[in-house]
Amino acid sequence: MNVRKISRKSLYPFVLTIILIILLTNSVKSISKLKSGIRRIDDTKEKIAQLQEENSNIHEKIKYAQSDEYIEKASLEELNLTKPDMNILIIDPLKPENQRQNNEIQEKNTNNSNYMMWLLEFKFL
């Protein structure tokens, strides 16, 4: 039988190629993990910036809510409180002429029966 011996010299390129392939795949995996880590860091930085902006807006609202101007406005509008020297005048909004006439007709029709209201509605009477 012809048994072929593998020499050490012929094994070196093969082993070296396998080692390089292993190193290359590990490097690619490391680079991929590094990029995903950088992406997560960037996303977190953006979220931090948004939260800081939101926080500053909330602090501004708190300062405004503690101001005398806001307290006075809220007490007048929401709580219906007045200053001692203040008078409140409530004006009934003006109604158009048609609406007044309709209201008068409806008041007259409340005493009529159902068929009379229909006749009046379609202006048969």
HELIX and SHEET records of a PDB file:
HELIX    1   1 ARG A    8  ALA A   65  1                                  58    
HELIX    2   2 ASP A   68  GLU A   77  1                                  10    
HELIX    3   3 GLU A   97  ASN A  109  1                                  13    
HELIX    4   4 ASN A  114  GLU A  121  1                                   8    
END                                                                             
